[in-house]
Amino acid sequence: MPTPFRAYAARMSFYRLKQFQCEVTGKSGLDYFQAVESERQEARTLHSRFSEPLKPAVLKAVQWRSYPFILTILNHILTHFIASSYRGHGPSRPSSRGRL
């Protein structure tokens, strides 16, 4: 049975391995502490840059979904909002005079 110190040392060795990834940016090759700090920093940046009026609509669009990277979320949001913005608007056709 390992002593408490040996268990602590083994756990710290595991945390220091460069095998972790920032779940927000997808950056890999980080130790656990770097990955956590990267995720916190990116979350702060995202919250500071995100428009308050858009937050409820975006959160509703991505709620209960799992995405591997922030770019995947952004692509989903863009596709969702572009599709809903143009719903009912078919492609424009030139009139018989050649104008829209």
Secondary structure as UniProt FT lines:
FT   HELIX           4..16
FT   STRAND          20..21
FT   TURN            23..25
FT   STRAND          28..30
FT   HELIX           32..49
FT   HELIX           52..54
FT   HELIX           55..62
FT   TURN            63..64
FT   HELIX           70..85
FT   TURN            87..88
FT   TURN            96..97
//
